[in-house]
Amino acid sequence: MKTLLLFAVCLGSSTCLAQNLIVNGSFEAPIAGPTFTNRSGNFGPGNGWSIGGNIDHIGGFWVAADGQQSVDLNGASSGSVAQTLTTTPGRLYKLRYAASENFFGLADKTMTVTWNGTLIDDVVITHDAARTTTNVKWAYRTVFVIATTNASTLAFNSTTGFQNGSQGFAAFYGPAIDDVSVELSNTCPGDLNNDQFVDDADFTIFAAAYNILDCADPAMPASCPADLNRNGFVDDADFTIFAAAYNELLCP
C-alpha cells in the first residue's frame, strides 16, 4: 500500500489564479544542443532543477512536448530531477506534466513522482515501437496534491534500469518528461457527476466506490470515479478531498 497524503481544496479566490510555480518547466535552459547533453548536479544557476544521478538533457534529438527541449531521466545511469517550490500549507495544487520514453530502449519505462518524498504518481510507460524522433507520443498526466509546508519538493525519479536497445546494445534508456507545471487548483475535484456542484448526488457516487483498493488505471478510469488523487486507490485520502469540496455550490 502506498503512503498517502492528506488533501484539501483551494476555494475559488484571487489567490487561486493559475500561475506555474515551476521554474524552467519545459527544460529550455540551459541550451542542450542539437542532440542532447548528459548532465549531473543541476541545470545551472536560476534554472530550477537539481539532478540526482545522471540524466540526458534532450535538445534536438527528438521533438519536445513543449518548446524545444525535454529530459530523459536516464543518462549514464538511472537519474532524477527535483525542484523545491514555495507553497502555502493547506492549499491544493495541480501537477501536470508530459511523459513519454526513450523509445530506443526495448522495454517498458518506469518512474515515480514524489512530493516531499511521498509517492504521488507511480508511472509505467509502455514501450511503443511506433514512436519516432518526430512522433514521441507525449501523454499528459495530472495529479492533485496538498502542501503541508511553506516549501514543497517535487521530484521525478527513474526506476528504469539497464535494458536492450534497438541499436543493438544495452544501455540506460529511460522515461522522458517535459512541460511540468504546478499551479494552485481552483477546480472542484469532488464533482463526480460533472454538474458543477458537489452535493449528495456526488456523495452517492463516492460511497459506492469507497474502498476499491486497486483501480485499473491511476488516471481515474470509469471504474474508480472516486479516486480523486489518482493514485489507484479509493480511501481516506480521497474522502478528505471530497469532504473539503462538499457543498461547493458552484464549481469554477
C-alpha positions in Angstrom: 0.0 0.0 0.0 1.3 3.4 -0.9 2.0 6.1 1.7 -0.8 8.7 1.2 -1.0 12.4 1.7 -4.0 14.4 3.0 -5.7 16.7 0.6 -7.8 19.8 0.6 -9.5 22.1 -1.8 -8.4 25.5 -3.0 -11.6 27.5 -3.0 -12.2 30.0 -5.8 -10.5 33.3 -5.0 -7.9 35.6 -6.4 -5.2 33.5 -4.7 -6.2 30.5 -6.9 -5.4 32.1 -10.2 -3.3 29.7 -12.3 0.4 30.5 -12.1 3.0 27.9 -12.8 5.3 27.7 -9.7 7.9 25.6 -11.6 11.0 27.3 -12.9 12.1 26.1 -16.3 9.3 23.6 -16.5 10.0 22.8 -20.1 13.7 22.4 -19.6 14.5 25.2 -22.1 17.6 26.3 -20.1 20.5 25.9 -20.5 20.8 25.0 -24.2 21.1 21.2 -24.7 22.5 21.5 -28.2 21.4 19.9 -31.5 21.1 16.4 -30.0 21.4 16.1 -26.2 23.7 16.9 -23.2 24.5 14.5 -20.4 24.1 16.2 -17.1 24.5 15.7 -13.3 24.4 18.1 -10.4 22.0 20.7 -11.6 20.8 22.8 -14.6 22.8 25.8 -13.6 22.0 28.9 -11.5 18.4 30.1 -11.9 17.3 27.1 -14.0 15.3 25.5 -11.2 16.1 21.8 -11.3 18.6 19.7 -9.3 19.8 16.4 -10.7 20.2 13.1 -8.9 22.4 10.5 -10.5 22.7 11.2 -14.2 20.2 12.3 -16.9 20.2 13.3 -20.6 19.0 16.8 -21.4 17.4 16.4 -24.8 17.9 19.2 -27.3 17.1 18.5 -31.0 17.3 14.7 -30.7 13.5 14.3 -30.6 10.5 16.7 -30.6 9.6 18.1 -27.2 6.1 18.3 -25.8 6.6 22.0 -25.3 9.3 24.3 -26.6 12.5 22.7 -27.9 13.9 20.6 -25.1 13.0 17.8 -22.7 14.6 15.3 -20.3 15.4 11.6 -20.5 15.7 10.6 -16.8 18.3 8.0 -17.6 21.7 9.2 -18.7 24.7 7.0 -17.9 22.6 5.7 -15.0 19.1 6.0 -13.7 18.5 9.6 -12.6 16.1 12.1 -11.2 15.2 15.8 -11.3 13.8 17.8 -8.4 12.7 21.3 -7.6 11.6 22.9 -4.3 8.7 25.3 -4.6 7.3 28.0 -2.3 3.8 26.7 -1.3 1.0 27.6 1.2 0.2 24.9 3.7 -3.3 23.6 3.3 -3.7 24.6 -0.3 -4.4 22.1 -3.1 -2.1 22.1 -6.1 -2.4 20.7 -9.5 0.6 19.0 -11.0 0.6 18.4 -14.8 3.4 17.1 -16.9 4.0 15.3 -20.2 5.5 11.8 -20.2 7.0 9.5 -22.8 10.1 7.3 -23.2 13.4 7.0 -24.8 11.9 4.6 -27.3 15.3 3.2 -28.4 15.1 1.0 -25.3 13.0 -2.1 -26.0 11.2 -2.5 -22.6 8.7 -0.5 -20.6 10.0 2.5 -18.7 9.0 3.2 -15.1 9.3 6.2 -12.8 7.9 7.6 -9.6 6.8 11.1 -8.8 7.2 12.3 -5.2 6.1 15.3 -3.2 8.3 15.9 -0.2 9.4 12.3 -0.5 5.9 10.8 -0.6 4.8 8.9 -3.6 2.0 10.7 -5.6 2.3 9.1 -9.0 3.7 5.6 -9.9 4.2 5.5 -13.6 4.6 2.8 -16.2 5.3 4.0 -19.8 4.6 1.1 -22.1 7.2 0.7 -24.8 5.9 1.7 -28.2 8.0 0.7 -31.2 5.9 3.2 -33.3 7.5 6.2 -31.5 9.9 8.2 -33.6 12.0 11.3 -33.1 9.2 13.3 -34.7 6.3 11.5 -33.0 7.3 10.9 -29.4 3.6 10.4 -28.4 3.7 12.5 -25.3 0.9 11.9 -22.9 -0.1 14.4 -20.2 -0.7 13.2 -16.6 -2.4 15.2 -13.8 -2.1 14.7 -10.0 -3.6 16.8 -7.2 -1.6 17.2 -4.1 -1.7 19.3 -0.9 1.1 21.4 0.5 1.8 20.9 4.2 4.7 23.3 4.5 6.0 26.5 3.0 8.5 24.7 0.9 7.5 21.6 -1.1 9.9 19.5 -3.2 8.6 17.8 -6.4 10.8 15.0 -7.8 10.7 12.8 -10.8 12.7 9.6 -10.2 13.5 7.0 -12.8 13.2 3.4 -11.7 14.2 2.1 -15.1 17.4 0.1 -15.2 19.7 -1.3 -18.0 17.8 -2.7 -21.0 18.3 -3.9 -24.5 18.2 -1.3 -27.3 17.0 -1.2 -30.9 20.5 -0.1 -31.9 21.9 -3.5 -30.9 23.4 -2.7 -27.5 22.0 -2.4 -23.9 22.0 1.0 -22.1 20.1 3.1 -19.7 17.1 4.1 -21.8 14.7 6.0 -19.6 11.4 7.6 -19.1 11.1 11.1 -20.6 9.3 14.2 -19.1 8.5 17.7 -20.3 6.2 20.7 -19.8 6.0 20.4 -16.0 3.6 22.8 -14.2 2.4 23.1 -10.6 -0.5 25.5 -10.0 -2.9 26.4 -7.2 -6.0 24.5 -8.1 -9.4 26.1 -8.2 -11.2 23.0 -9.6 -13.8 21.0 -7.8 -12.4 17.5 -7.6 -15.5 16.2 -5.7 -17.8 17.0 -8.6 -18.1 13.3 -9.7 -21.2 13.7 -11.9 -19.8 16.9 -13.6 -22.9 19.0 -12.9 -20.8 21.9 -11.5 -22.0 21.2 -7.9 -20.6 19.0 -5.1 -23.6 17.6 -3.3 -25.5 14.4 -2.2 -25.5 13.0 -5.8 -21.7 13.1 -5.8 -21.6 11.6 -2.3 -23.7 8.6 -3.6 -21.1 8.0 -6.3 -18.2 8.3 -3.9 -19.8 6.0 -1.3 -20.3 3.3 -3.9 -16.7 3.4 -4.9 -15.1 3.7 -1.5 -12.6 1.0 -0.5 -11.9 0.0 -4.1 -8.3 -0.8 -3.4 -6.8 -1.5 -6.8 -8.2 0.7 -9.6 -7.2 -0.5 -13.1 -5.7 2.8 -14.2 -4.2 5.6 -12.0 -5.7 8.2 -14.4 -9.1 7.8 -12.7 -10.9 5.4 -15.0 -14.7 5.0 -15.0 -14.4 2.1 -12.6 -12.9 4.4 -10.0 -14.7 7.7 -10.2 -13.8 8.5 -6.6 -10.1 8.1 -6.9 -9.7 11.8 -6.5 -6.0 11.9 -6.0 -5.5 9.5 -8.9 -3.2 7.1 -7.1 -5.0 3.9 -8.0 -6.9 3.5 -4.7 -10.1 4.9 -3.1 -9.6 5.5 0.5 -9.5 8.1 3.3 -7.2 10.5 1.4 -9.9 10.7 -1.3 -12.6 11.2 1.3 -10.6 14.2 2.7 -10.6 15.8 -0.8 -14.3 15.1 -1.2 -15.3 16.4 2.3 -13.4 19.6 1.7 -15.3 20.2 -1.5 -18.7 19.1 -0.3 -21.3 21.8 -0.5 -19.3 23.7 -3.1 -22.3 25.1 -4.8 -20.8 26.4 -8.0 -17.6 25.0 -9.2 -15.4 27.4 -11.1 
